[in-house]
Amino acid sequence: MATMRILGIDPGSRLTGYGIIEQHGSQLRYVSSGCLRVSGDSLADKLGMIFTDLSELMREFQPHEMAIERVFMARNADSALKLGQARGAAICAGVIQELPVAEYSPREIKQAVVGKGSADKAQVQHMIRVLLNLSATPQADAADALAVAVCHGHRGQTLARVPEAVASRGGRLR
């Protein structure tokens, strides 16, 4: 069984969280995490910075796959549009690096990490600390990005078991 390195992204137009984990079977190992503080005079400058900084991280850490949080309805339409554009810059960075890119809703991520789709940020941070055996609680955006990566890892483990389950039932899922 190969080790899979997963990059999780929590996109934002001012702060973009990233988290990198390695998965070997059901074992998860923390690699790195942090936040890209996005600055610039224009939205184009900010999007360029997200693309460039994430591309640099991908070259440094060489992930095998990337997962990103889907856009949810923000407080207002302008915020949702900016978030969508930040996601687009991040996704393009992954595509240019030829990474498979998966997308998960906030509810799916919280369900995978905490077991409850309505979990709050503090619960996500706590579970990420526990699941990855961290000595300190990561900053909220970094924890969210790590949660995206963990969600993707769990999803991959589940999907990997489907053919085995089908075969054990004589080719039937039920």
VMD Tcl script that builds the backbone (N, CA, C; Angstrom):
set m [mol new atoms 522]
animate dup $m
set s [atomselect $m all]
$s set {name element resname resid chain x y z} {
  {N N MET 1 A 0.848 -1.179 0.000}
  {CA C MET 1 A 0.000 0.000 0.000}
  {C C MET 1 A 0.892 1.240 0.000}
  {N N ALA 2 A 0.646 2.140 -0.933}
  {CA C ALA 2 A 1.465 3.342 -1.080}
  {C C ALA 2 A 1.022 4.437 -0.116}
  {N N THR 3 A 1.952 5.309 0.193}
  {CA C THR 3 A 1.642 6.481 1.000}
  {C C THR 3 A 1.137 7.578 0.072}
  {N N MET 4 A 0.026 8.185 0.455}
  {CA C MET 4 A -0.586 9.251 -0.342}
  {C C MET 4 A -0.400 10.574 0.395}
  {N N ARG 5 A 0.123 11.574 -0.298}
  {CA C ARG 5 A 0.263 12.913 0.284}
  {C C ARG 5 A -0.867 13.779 -0.252}
  {N N ILE 6 A -1.642 14.354 0.668}
  {CA C ILE 6 A -2.839 15.118 0.313}
  {C C ILE 6 A -2.700 16.556 0.774}
  {N N LEU 7 A -2.990 17.480 -0.122}
  {CA C LEU 7 A -3.018 18.917 0.182}
  {C C LEU 7 A -4.466 19.346 0.312}
  {N N GLY 8 A -4.827 19.873 1.471}
  {CA C GLY 8 A -6.167 20.407 1.692}
  {C C GLY 8 A -6.108 21.923 1.666}
  {N N ILE 9 A -7.117 22.556 1.072}
  {CA C ILE 9 A -7.166 24.009 0.940}
  {C C ILE 9 A -8.477 24.548 1.503}
  {N N ASP 10 A -8.355 25.565 2.370}
  {CA C ASP 10 A -9.504 26.337 2.854}
  {C C ASP 10 A -9.347 27.718 2.226}
  {N N PRO 11 A -10.039 27.960 1.089}
  {CA C PRO 11 A -9.787 29.184 0.329}
  {C C PRO 11 A -10.363 30.436 0.983}
  {N N GLY 12 A -9.713 31.543 0.727}
  {CA C GLY 12 A -10.188 32.839 1.183}
  {C C GLY 12 A -9.478 33.940 0.416}
  {N N SER 13 A -10.133 35.078 0.270}
  {CA C SER 13 A -9.521 36.172 -0.491}
  {C C SER 13 A -8.546 36.992 0.358}
  {N N ARG 14 A -8.591 36.803 1.688}
  {CA C ARG 14 A -7.630 37.477 2.567}
  {C C ARG 14 A -6.712 36.500 3.274}
  {N N LEU 15 A -7.225 35.315 3.571}
  {CA C LEU 15 A -6.471 34.287 4.277}
  {C C LEU 15 A -6.835 32.940 3.665}
  {N N THR 16 A -5.861 32.248 3.110}
  {CA C THR 16 A -6.088 30.923 2.537}
  {C C THR 16 A -5.322 29.914 3.373}
  {N N GLY 17 A -6.071 28.987 3.981}
  {CA C GLY 17 A -5.435 27.953 4.788}
  {C C GLY 17 A -5.004 26.785 3.929}
  {N N TYR 18 A -3.881 26.169 4.333}
  {CA C TYR 18 A -3.440 24.955 3.658}
  {C C TYR 18 A -3.032 23.933 4.707}
  {N N GLY 19 A -3.208 22.682 4.387}
  {CA C GLY 19 A -2.821 21.597 5.274}
  {C C GLY 19 A -2.376 20.409 4.446}
  {N N ILE 20 A -1.270 19.819 4.840}
  {CA C ILE 20 A -0.717 18.687 4.104}
  {C C ILE 20 A -0.581 17.517 5.071}
  {N N ILE 21 A -1.152 16.393 4.655}
  {CA C ILE 21 A -1.051 15.170 5.449}
  {C C ILE 21 A -0.560 14.043 4.550}
  {N N GLU 22 A -0.066 12.995 5.191}
  {CA C GLU 22 A 0.244 11.767 4.482}
  {C C GLU 22 A -0.677 10.688 5.018}
  {N N GLN 23 A -1.134 9.853 4.127}
  {CA C GLN 23 A -2.014 8.752 4.497}
  {C C GLN 23 A -1.396 7.454 4.017}
  {N N HIS 24 A -1.271 6.507 4.937}
  {CA C HIS 24 A -0.804 5.164 4.614}
  {C C HIS 24 A -1.848 4.221 5.193}
  {N N GLY 25 A -2.677 3.673 4.342}
  {CA C GLY 25 A -3.809 2.878 4.814}
  {C C GLY 25 A -4.744 3.785 5.590}
  {N N SER 26 A -5.054 3.407 6.808}
  {CA C SER 26 A -5.933 4.247 7.619}
  {C C SER 26 A -5.148 5.196 8.530}
  {N N GLN 27 A -3.824 5.133 8.463}
  {CA C GLN 27 A -2.976 5.994 9.281}
  {C C GLN 27 A -2.793 7.359 8.623}
  {N N LEU 28 A -2.956 8.406 9.432}
  {CA C LEU 28 A -2.757 9.772 8.958}
  {C C LEU 28 A -1.567 10.379 9.684}
  {N N ARG 29 A -0.761 11.132 8.944}
  {CA C ARG 29 A 0.390 11.794 9.542}
  {C C ARG 29 A 0.441 13.242 9.078}
  {N N TYR 30 A 0.599 14.139 10.037}
  {CA C TYR 30 A 0.724 15.566 9.755}
  {C C TYR 30 A 2.055 15.826 9.047}
  {N N VAL 31 A 2.020 16.671 8.014}
  {CA C VAL 31 A 3.235 17.084 7.315}
  {C C VAL 31 A 3.477 18.572 7.535}
  {N N SER 32 A 2.486 19.410 7.206}
  {CA C SER 32 A 2.651 20.854 7.321}
  {C C SER 32 A 1.285 21.529 7.237}
  {N N SER 33 A 1.216 22.744 7.739}
  {CA C SER 33 A -0.005 23.540 7.592}
  {C C SER 33 A 0.331 24.996 7.853}
  {N N GLY 34 A -0.581 25.853 7.467}
  {CA C GLY 34 A -0.399 27.272 7.707}
  {C C GLY 34 A -1.434 28.077 6.951}
  {N N CYS 35 A -1.186 29.368 6.919}
  {CA C CYS 35 A -2.093 30.286 6.229}
  {C C CYS 35 A -1.293 31.197 5.324}
  {N N LEU 36 A -1.809 31.385 4.141}
  {CA C LEU 36 A -1.233 32.355 3.221}
  {C C LEU 36 A -1.980 33.664 3.448}
  {N N ARG 37 A -1.268 34.670 3.884}
  {CA C ARG 37 A -1.868 35.985 4.082}
  {C C ARG 37 A -1.839 36.703 2.739}
  {N N VAL 38 A -3.011 36.874 2.186}
  {CA C VAL 38 A -3.146 37.401 0.834}
  {C C VAL 38 A -3.222 38.919 0.892}
  {N N SER 39 A -2.355 39.553 0.134}
  {CA C SER 39 A -2.371 41.014 0.071}
  {C C SER 39 A -2.214 41.435 -1.383}
  {N N GLY 40 A -2.513 42.671 -1.641}
  {CA C GLY 40 A -2.395 43.210 -2.997}
  {C C GLY 40 A -3.327 44.382 -3.153}
  {N N ASP 41 A -3.020 45.195 -4.152}
  {CA C ASP 41 A -3.820 46.387 -4.390}
  {C C ASP 41 A -5.144 46.073 -5.077}
  {N N SER 42 A -5.160 45.008 -5.849}
  {CA C SER 42 A -6.373 44.667 -6.589}
  {C C SER 42 A -6.718 43.201 -6.358}
  {N N LEU 43 A -7.930 42.835 -6.734}
  {CA C LEU 43 A -8.341 41.438 -6.634}
  {C C LEU 43 A -7.443 40.572 -7.507}
  {N N ALA 44 A -7.071 41.062 -8.679}
  {CA C ALA 44 A -6.192 40.304 -9.566}
  {C C ALA 44 A -4.848 40.025 -8.893}
  {N N ASP 45 A -4.307 41.005 -8.179}
  {CA C ASP 45 A -3.055 40.810 -7.447}
  {C C ASP 45 A -3.222 39.722 -6.385}
  {N N LYS 46 A -4.343 39.758 -5.664}
  {CA C LYS 46 A -4.596 38.771 -4.610}
  {C C LYS 46 A -4.734 37.366 -5.198}
  {N N LEU 47 A -5.475 37.245 -6.305}
  {CA C LEU 47 A -5.654 35.933 -6.930}
  {C C LEU 47 A -4.322 35.407 -7.459}
  {N N GLY 48 A -3.524 36.300 -8.024}
  {CA C GLY 48 A -2.190 35.912 -8.498}
  {C C GLY 48 A -1.324 35.415 -7.356}
  {N N MET 49 A -1.439 36.053 -6.197}
  {CA C MET 49 A -0.657 35.649 -5.028}
  {C C MET 49 A -1.095 34.264 -4.540}
  {N N ILE 50 A -2.394 34.007 -4.508}
  {CA C ILE 50 A -2.894 32.685 -4.108}
  {C C ILE 50 A -2.332 31.623 -5.054}
  {N N PHE 51 A -2.442 31.869 -6.349}
  {CA C PHE 51 A -1.958 30.928 -7.357}
  {C C PHE 51 A -0.451 30.682 -7.194}
  {N N THR 52 A 0.315 31.746 -7.091}
  {CA C THR 52 A 1.777 31.637 -6.998}
  {C C THR 52 A 2.221 30.948 -5.719}
  {N N ASP 53 A 1.663 31.369 -4.583}
  {CA C ASP 53 A 2.073 30.788 -3.301}
  {C C ASP 53 A 1.689 29.316 -3.193}
  {N N LEU 54 A 0.486 28.959 -3.667}
  {CA C LEU 54 A 0.090 27.548 -3.627}
  {C C LEU 54 A 0.922 26.720 -4.601}
  {N N SER 55 A 1.239 27.272 -5.756}
  {CA C SER 55 A 2.092 26.560 -6.716}
  {C C SER 55 A 3.450 26.266 -6.094}
  {N N GLU 56 A 3.981 27.224 -5.368}
  {CA C GLU 56 A 5.275 27.059 -4.695}
  {C C GLU 56 A 5.188 25.963 -3.620}
  {N N LEU 57 A 4.095 25.979 -2.837}
  {CA C LEU 57 A 3.896 24.929 -1.823}
  {C C LEU 57 A 3.814 23.548 -2.470}
  {N N MET 58 A 3.133 23.461 -3.596}
  {CA C MET 58 A 2.985 22.178 -4.286}
  {C C MET 58 A 4.323 21.675 -4.787}
  {N N ARG 59 A 5.147 22.565 -5.303}
  {CA C ARG 59 A 6.476 22.162 -5.758}
  {C C ARG 59 A 7.336 21.702 -4.572}
  {N N GLU 60 A 7.207 22.382 -3.441}
  {CA C GLU 60 A 7.997 22.031 -2.261}
  {C C GLU 60 A 7.579 20.699 -1.645}
  {N N PHE 61 A 6.270 20.490 -1.459}
  {CA C PHE 61 A 5.785 19.325 -0.728}
  {C C PHE 61 A 5.354 18.156 -1.614}
  {N N GLN 62 A 5.217 18.370 -2.914}
  {CA C GLN 62 A 4.894 17.305 -3.868}
  {C C GLN 62 A 3.681 16.450 -3.473}
  {N N PRO 63 A 2.509 17.081 -3.250}
  {CA C PRO 63 A 1.324 16.266 -2.933}
  {C C PRO 63 A 0.907 15.427 -4.140}
  {N N HIS 64 A 0.215 14.336 -3.857}
  {CA C HIS 64 A -0.304 13.465 -4.922}
  {C C HIS 64 A -1.714 13.879 -5.335}
  {N N GLU 65 A -2.450 14.465 -4.388}
  {CA C GLU 65 A -3.826 14.880 -4.636}
  {C C GLU 65 A -4.113 16.164 -3.882}
  {N N MET 66 A -5.147 16.867 -4.325}
  {CA C MET 66 A -5.553 18.119 -3.691}
  {C C MET 66 A -7.055 18.060 -3.430}
  {N N ALA 67 A -7.448 18.606 -2.296}
  {CA C ALA 67 A -8.873 18.701 -1.966}
  {C C ALA 67 A -9.145 20.125 -1.496}
  {N N ILE 68 A -10.306 20.642 -1.842}
  {CA C ILE 68 A -10.642 22.031 -1.528}
  {C C ILE 68 A -12.098 22.125 -1.079}
  {N N GLU 69 A -12.337 23.074 -0.206}
  {CA C GLU 69 A -13.704 23.291 0.272}
  {C C GLU 69 A -14.522 23.990 -0.809}
  {N N ARG 70 A -15.765 23.509 -0.993}
  {CA C ARG 70 A -16.687 24.131 -1.950}
  {C C ARG 70 A -17.193 25.464 -1.419}
  {N N VAL 71 A -17.613 26.309 -2.328}
  {CA C VAL 71 A -18.199 27.593 -1.948}
  {C C VAL 71 A -19.531 27.348 -1.266}
  {N N PHE 72 A -19.751 28.062 -0.211}
  {CA C PHE 72 A -21.056 28.048 0.440}
  {C C PHE 72 A -21.566 29.483 0.358}
  {N N MET 73 A -22.831 29.687 0.613}
  {CA C MET 73 A -23.367 31.046 0.525}
  {C C MET 73 A -22.818 31.881 1.674}
  {N N ALA 74 A -22.072 32.892 1.333}
  {CA C ALA 74 A -21.489 33.783 2.334}
  {C C ALA 74 A -22.525 34.809 2.773}
  {N N ARG 75 A -22.096 35.705 3.645}
  {CA C ARG 75 A -23.017 36.724 4.164}
  {C C ARG 75 A -23.606 37.596 3.062}
  {N N ASN 76 A -22.810 37.833 2.028}
  {CA C ASN 76 A -23.350 38.626 0.928}
  {C C ASN 76 A -22.775 38.122 -0.394}
  {N N ALA 77 A -23.375 38.548 -1.472}
  {CA C ALA 77 A -22.989 38.071 -2.800}
  {C C ALA 77 A -21.554 38.442 -3.144}
  {N N ASP 78 A -21.106 39.642 -2.760}
  {CA C ASP 78 A -19.743 40.066 -3.064}
  {C C ASP 78 A -18.723 39.152 -2.396}
  {N N SER 79 A -18.981 38.779 -1.143}
  {CA C SER 79 A -18.084 37.863 -0.430}
  {C C SER 79 A -18.058 36.493 -1.104}
  {N N ALA 80 A -19.220 36.010 -1.519}
  {CA C ALA 80 A -19.300 34.709 -2.187}
  {C C ALA 80 A -18.534 34.728 -3.511}
  {N N LEU 81 A -18.642 35.822 -4.256}
  {CA C LEU 81 A -17.916 35.930 -5.523}
  {C C LEU 81 A -16.411 35.929 -5.295}
  {N N LYS 82 A -15.942 36.686 -4.309}
  {CA C LYS 82 A -14.501 36.737 -4.013}
  {C C LYS 82 A -14.002 35.364 -3.567}
  {N N LEU 83 A -14.783 34.680 -2.750}
  {CA C LEU 83 A -14.412 33.341 -2.302}
  {C C LEU 83 A -14.331 32.386 -3.489}
  {N N GLY 84 A -15.286 32.483 -4.386}
  {CA C GLY 84 A -15.280 31.642 -5.584}
  {C C GLY 84 A -14.064 31.898 -6.454}
  {N N GLN 85 A -13.676 33.159 -6.560}
  {CA C GLN 85 A -12.495 33.488 -7.357}
  {C C GLN 85 A -11.217 32.977 -6.686}
  {N N ALA 86 A -11.143 33.058 -5.356}
  {CA C ALA 86 A -9.993 32.524 -4.629}
  {C C ALA 86 A -9.907 31.006 -4.834}
  {N N ARG 87 A -11.058 30.333 -4.797}
  {CA C ARG 87 A -11.099 28.895 -5.061}
  {C C ARG 87 A -10.585 28.592 -6.457}
  {N N GLY 88 A -11.019 29.408 -7.415}
  {CA C GLY 88 A -10.596 29.209 -8.801}
  {C C GLY 88 A -9.083 29.315 -8.957}
  {N N ALA 89 A -8.481 30.302 -8.295}
  {CA C ALA 89 A -7.028 30.462 -8.359}
  {C C ALA 89 A -6.334 29.250 -7.751}
  {N N ALA 90 A -6.866 28.756 -6.630}
  {CA C ALA 90 A -6.282 27.589 -5.968}
  {C C ALA 90 A -6.435 26.336 -6.834}
  {N N ILE 91 A -7.612 26.148 -7.413}
  {CA C ILE 91 A -7.852 24.979 -8.267}
  {C C ILE 91 A -6.930 25.022 -9.482}
  {N N CYS 92 A -6.773 26.190 -10.084}
  {CA C CYS 92 A -5.881 26.317 -11.244}
  {C C CYS 92 A -4.444 25.948 -10.882}
  {N N ALA 93 A -3.995 26.335 -9.691}
  {CA C ALA 93 A -2.640 25.971 -9.250}
  {C C ALA 93 A -2.506 24.448 -9.202}
  {N N GLY 94 A -3.529 23.775 -8.682}
  {CA C GLY 94 A -3.501 22.312 -8.631}
  {C C GLY 94 A -3.532 21.676 -10.008}
  {N N VAL 95 A -4.366 22.201 -10.891}
  {CA C VAL 95 A -4.491 21.655 -12.243}
  {C C VAL 95 A -3.170 21.828 -13.006}
  {N N ILE 96 A -2.537 22.975 -12.868}
  {CA C ILE 96 A -1.258 23.222 -13.543}
  {C C ILE 96 A -0.199 22.224 -13.060}
  {N N GLN 97 A -0.274 21.836 -11.781}
  {CA C GLN 97 A 0.665 20.846 -11.229}
  {C C GLN 97 A 0.216 19.410 -11.534}
  {N N GLU 98 A -0.884 19.281 -12.298}
  {CA C GLU 98 A -1.439 17.992 -12.722}
  {C C GLU 98 A -1.902 17.132 -11.547}
  {N N LEU 99 A -2.475 17.792 -10.542}
  {CA C LEU 99 A -3.029 17.083 -9.392}
  {C C LEU 99 A -4.510 16.796 -9.610}
  {N N PRO 100 A -4.973 15.619 -9.209}
  {CA C PRO 100 A -6.415 15.414 -9.162}
  {C C PRO 100 A -6.971 16.341 -8.072}
  {N N VAL 101 A -8.084 17.012 -8.360}
  {CA C VAL 101 A -8.669 17.969 -7.412}
  {C C VAL 101 A -10.066 17.490 -7.031}
  {N N ALA 102 A -10.282 17.332 -5.725}
  {CA C ALA 102 A -11.593 16.935 -5.204}
  {C C ALA 102 A -12.191 18.107 -4.443}
  {N N GLU 103 A -13.511 18.189 -4.431}
  {CA C GLU 103 A -14.206 19.279 -3.744}
  {C C GLU 103 A -15.198 18.696 -2.744}
  {N N TYR 104 A -15.250 19.323 -1.556}
  {CA C TYR 104 A -16.152 18.868 -0.496}
  {C C TYR 104 A -16.878 20.053 0.110}
  {N N SER 105 A -18.129 19.835 0.470}
  {CA C SER 105 A -18.904 20.888 1.128}
  {C C SER 105 A -18.455 21.009 2.586}
  {N N PRO 106 A -18.673 22.174 3.196}
  {CA C PRO 106 A -18.329 22.328 4.616}
  {C C PRO 106 A -18.993 21.249 5.481}
  {N N ARG 107 A -20.214 20.891 5.157}
  {CA C ARG 107 A -20.944 19.879 5.931}
  {C C ARG 107 A -20.283 18.503 5.816}
  {N N GLU 108 A -19.866 18.126 4.601}
  {CA C GLU 108 A -19.183 16.844 4.395}
  {C C GLU 108 A -17.878 16.787 5.193}
  {N N ILE 109 A -17.155 17.890 5.190}
  {CA C ILE 109 A -15.865 17.954 5.882}
  {C C ILE 109 A -16.068 17.791 7.386}
  {N N LYS 110 A -17.000 18.548 7.938}
  {CA C LYS 110 A -17.269 18.469 9.379}
  {C C LYS 110 A -17.765 17.076 9.760}
  {N N GLN 111 A -18.603 16.481 8.930}
  {CA C GLN 111 A -19.116 15.134 9.186}
  {C C GLN 111 A -17.964 14.133 9.227}
  {N N ALA 112 A -17.024 14.248 8.286}
  {CA C ALA 112 A -15.902 13.310 8.210}
  {C C ALA 112 A -14.950 13.447 9.390}
  {N N VAL 113 A -14.775 14.678 9.886}
  {CA C VAL 113 A -13.775 14.932 10.926}
  {C C VAL 113 A -14.360 14.863 12.328}
  {N N VAL 114 A -15.535 15.453 12.517}
  {CA C VAL 114 A -16.131 15.544 13.849}
  {C C VAL 114 A -17.242 14.513 14.043}
  {N N GLY 115 A -17.867 14.094 12.938}
  {CA C GLY 115 A -18.994 13.172 13.047}
  {C C GLY 115 A -20.316 13.891 13.090}
  {N N LYS 116 A -20.271 15.219 12.919}
  {CA C LYS 116 A -21.486 16.042 12.965}
  {C C LYS 116 A -21.315 17.178 11.952}
  {N N GLY 117 A -22.190 17.249 10.978}
  {CA C GLY 117 A -22.095 18.251 9.922}
  {C C GLY 117 A -22.298 19.672 10.376}
  {N N SER 118 A -22.814 19.855 11.584}
  {CA C SER 118 A -23.047 21.212 12.097}
  {C C SER 118 A -21.997 21.622 13.131}
  {N N ALA 119 A -20.868 20.921 13.173}
  {CA C ALA 119 A -19.813 21.225 14.152}
  {C C ALA 119 A -19.299 22.648 13.979}
  {N N ASP 120 A -18.832 23.242 15.082}
  {CA C ASP 120 A -18.265 24.592 14.993}
  {C C ASP 120 A -16.747 24.512 14.809}
  {N N LYS 121 A -16.131 25.670 14.591}
  {CA C LYS 121 A -14.692 25.728 14.319}
  {C C LYS 121 A -13.866 25.134 15.452}
  {N N ALA 122 A -14.254 25.389 16.690}
  {CA C ALA 122 A -13.498 24.873 17.838}
  {C C ALA 122 A -13.511 23.345 17.855}
  {N N GLN 123 A -14.644 22.738 17.496}
  {CA C GLN 123 A -14.738 21.277 17.463}
  {C C GLN 123 A -13.846 20.706 16.360}
  {N N VAL 124 A -13.826 21.380 15.201}
  {CA C VAL 124 A -12.973 20.940 14.091}
  {C C VAL 124 A -11.505 21.036 14.518}
  {N N GLN 125 A -11.119 22.162 15.116}
  {CA C GLN 125 A -9.739 22.333 15.568}
  {C C GLN 125 A -9.348 21.243 16.560}
  {N N HIS 126 A -10.230 20.950 17.507}
  {CA C HIS 126 A -9.940 19.932 18.517}
  {C C HIS 126 A -9.748 18.559 17.873}
  {N N MET 127 A -10.654 18.181 16.978}
  {CA C MET 127 A -10.565 16.861 16.360}
  {C C MET 127 A -9.343 16.736 15.456}
  {N N ILE 128 A -8.984 17.807 14.782}
  {CA C ILE 128 A -7.776 17.771 13.955}
  {C C ILE 128 A -6.555 17.550 14.849}
  {N N ARG 129 A -6.529 18.221 15.982}
  {CA C ARG 129 A -5.418 18.035 16.925}
  {C C ARG 129 A -5.351 16.567 17.379}
  {N N VAL 130 A -6.505 15.986 17.688}
  {CA C VAL 130 A -6.560 14.598 18.153}
  {C C VAL 130 A -6.209 13.624 17.018}
  {N N LEU 131 A -6.859 13.772 15.862}
  {CA C LEU 131 A -6.662 12.837 14.749}
  {C C LEU 131 A -5.223 12.816 14.236}
  {N N LEU 132 A -4.572 13.985 14.255}
  {CA C LEU 132 A -3.207 14.074 13.728}
  {C C LEU 132 A -2.159 14.083 14.833}
  {N N ASN 133 A -2.610 13.874 16.080}
  {CA C ASN 133 A -1.706 13.791 17.226}
  {C C ASN 133 A -0.773 15.016 17.300}
  {N N LEU 134 A -1.374 16.204 17.215}
  {CA C LEU 134 A -0.600 17.439 17.249}
  {C C LEU 134 A -0.394 17.897 18.689}
  {N N SER 135 A 0.728 18.538 18.953}
  {CA C SER 135 A 1.022 19.016 20.306}
  {C C SER 135 A 0.296 20.323 20.622}
  {N N ALA 136 A -0.144 21.030 19.600}
  {CA C ALA 136 A -0.860 22.294 19.797}
  {C C ALA 136 A -2.031 22.355 18.829}
  {N N THR 137 A -3.003 23.188 19.163}
  {CA C THR 137 A -4.167 23.371 18.300}
  {C C THR 137 A -3.797 24.304 17.151}
  {N N PRO 138 A -4.009 23.867 15.918}
  {CA C PRO 138 A -3.679 24.735 14.784}
  {C C PRO 138 A -4.634 25.925 14.678}
  {N N GLN 139 A -4.164 26.987 14.048}
  {CA C GLN 139 A -4.983 28.172 13.774}
  {C C GLN 139 A -6.210 27.715 12.984}
  {N N ALA 140 A -7.312 28.414 13.111}
  {CA C ALA 140 A -8.604 27.974 12.551}
  {C C ALA 140 A -8.549 27.678 11.053}
  {N N ASP 141 A -7.971 28.567 10.250}
  {CA C ASP 141 A -7.950 28.334 8.796}
  {C C ASP 141 A -7.046 27.159 8.418}
  {N N ALA 142 A -5.929 26.999 9.137}
  {CA C ALA 142 A -5.047 25.855 8.903}
  {C C ALA 142 A -5.758 24.559 9.317}
  {N N ALA 143 A -6.468 24.585 10.451}
  {CA C ALA 143 A -7.222 23.412 10.905}
  {C C ALA 143 A -8.303 23.048 9.890}
  {N N ASP 144 A -8.970 24.045 9.340}
  {CA C ASP 144 A -10.003 23.784 8.326}
  {C C ASP 144 A -9.388 23.122 7.089}
  {N N ALA 145 A -8.211 23.587 6.679}
  {CA C ALA 145 A -7.529 23.000 5.519}
  {C C ALA 145 A -7.099 21.565 5.811}
  {N N LEU 146 A -6.580 21.331 7.014}
  {CA C LEU 146 A -6.227 19.967 7.407}
  {C C LEU 146 A -7.477 19.083 7.428}
  {N N ALA 147 A -8.600 19.644 7.856}
  {CA C ALA 147 A -9.860 18.899 7.876}
  {C C ALA 147 A -10.288 18.512 6.459}
  {N N VAL 148 A -10.068 19.394 5.491}
  {CA C VAL 148 A -10.379 19.080 4.096}
  {C C VAL 148 A -9.529 17.891 3.646}
  {N N ALA 149 A -8.237 17.917 3.991}
  {CA C ALA 149 A -7.333 16.827 3.613}
  {C C ALA 149 A -7.754 15.518 4.291}
  {N N VAL 150 A -8.095 15.574 5.575}
  {CA C VAL 150 A -8.532 14.380 6.310}
  {C C VAL 150 A -9.826 13.830 5.697}
  {N N CYS 151 A -10.760 14.707 5.382}
  {CA C CYS 151 A -12.010 14.294 4.738}
  {C C CYS 151 A -11.708 13.546 3.442}
  {N N HIS 152 A -10.816 14.094 2.644}
  {CA C HIS 152 A -10.454 13.461 1.379}
  {C C HIS 152 A -9.802 12.094 1.620}
  {N N GLY 153 A -8.941 12.030 2.616}
  {CA C GLY 153 A -8.309 10.755 2.943}
  {C C GLY 153 A -9.322 9.712 3.373}
  {N N HIS 154 A -10.271 10.106 4.216}
  {CA C HIS 154 A -11.320 9.181 4.650}
  {C C HIS 154 A -12.176 8.734 3.472}
  {N N ARG 155 A -12.504 9.662 2.598}
  {CA C ARG 155 A -13.323 9.330 1.429}
  {C C ARG 155 A -12.589 8.332 0.543}
  {N N GLY 156 A -11.291 8.543 0.353}
  {CA C GLY 156 A -10.491 7.627 -0.465}
  {C C GLY 156 A -10.442 6.230 0.125}
  {N N GLN 157 A -10.332 6.146 1.446}
  {CA C GLN 157 A -10.318 4.852 2.120}
  {C C GLN 157 A -11.646 4.130 1.914}
  {N N THR 158 A -12.737 4.870 2.032}
  {CA C THR 158 A -14.065 4.279 1.853}
  {C C THR 158 A -14.240 3.781 0.423}
  {N N LEU 159 A -13.864 4.609 -0.549}
  {CA C LEU 159 A -14.025 4.213 -1.952}
  {C C LEU 159 A -13.132 3.033 -2.311}
  {N N ALA 160 A -11.964 2.956 -1.684}
  {CA C ALA 160 A -11.048 1.850 -1.962}
  {C C ALA 160 A -11.636 0.517 -1.482}
  {N N ARG 161 A -12.503 0.567 -0.479}
  {CA C ARG 161 A -13.094 -0.666 0.064}
  {C C ARG 161 A -14.336 -1.117 -0.699}
  {N N VAL 162 A -14.907 -0.274 -1.543}
  {CA C VAL 162 A -16.146 -0.628 -2.247}
  {C C VAL 162 A -15.972 -1.854 -3.152}
  {N N PRO 163 A -14.953 -1.918 -4.019}
  {CA C PRO 163 A -14.836 -3.109 -4.877}
  {C C PRO 163 A -14.695 -4.400 -4.064}
  {N N GLU 164 A -13.962 -4.335 -2.967}
  {CA C GLU 164 A -13.795 -5.501 -2.096}
  {C C GLU 164 A -15.144 -5.926 -1.501}
  {N N ALA 165 A -15.922 -4.937 -1.054}
  {CA C ALA 165 A -17.235 -5.241 -0.470}
  {C C ALA 165 A -18.171 -5.837 -1.514}
  {N N VAL 166 A -18.138 -5.291 -2.716}
  {CA C VAL 166 A -18.991 -5.805 -3.793}
  {C C VAL 166 A -18.592 -7.238 -4.136}
  {N N ALA 167 A -17.292 -7.490 -4.228}
  {CA C ALA 167 A -16.811 -8.833 -4.564}
  {C C ALA 167 A -17.204 -9.842 -3.486}
  {N N SER 168 A -17.153 -9.428 -2.226}
  {CA C SER 168 A -17.487 -10.351 -1.134}
  {C C SER 168 A -18.974 -10.688 -1.103}
  {N N ARG 169 A -19.770 -9.912 -1.809}
  {CA C ARG 169 A -21.222 -10.154 -1.865}
  {C C ARG 169 A -21.622 -10.711 -3.235}
  {N N GLY 170 A -20.680 -11.327 -3.904}
  {CA C GLY 170 A -20.973 -11.953 -5.193}
  {C C GLY 170 A -21.316 -10.950 -6.275}
  {N N GLY 171 A -20.692 -9.764 -6.228}
  {CA C GLY 171 A -20.939 -8.755 -7.250}
  {C C GLY 171 A -22.130 -7.867 -6.987}
  {N N ARG 172 A -22.745 -8.025 -5.818}
  {CA C ARG 172 A -23.909 -7.197 -5.470}
  {C C ARG 172 A -23.527 -6.266 -4.328}
  {N N LEU 173 A -24.054 -5.067 -4.352}
  {CA C LEU 173 A -23.804 -4.112 -3.284}
  {C C LEU 173 A -24.689 -4.373 -2.086}
  {N N ARG 174 A -25.862 -4.961 -2.300}
  {CA C ARG 174 A -26.792 -5.234 -1.190}
  {C C ARG 174 A -26.805 -6.681 -0.848}
}
mol reanalyze $m
mol bondsrecalc $m
mol representation Tube
mol addrep $m
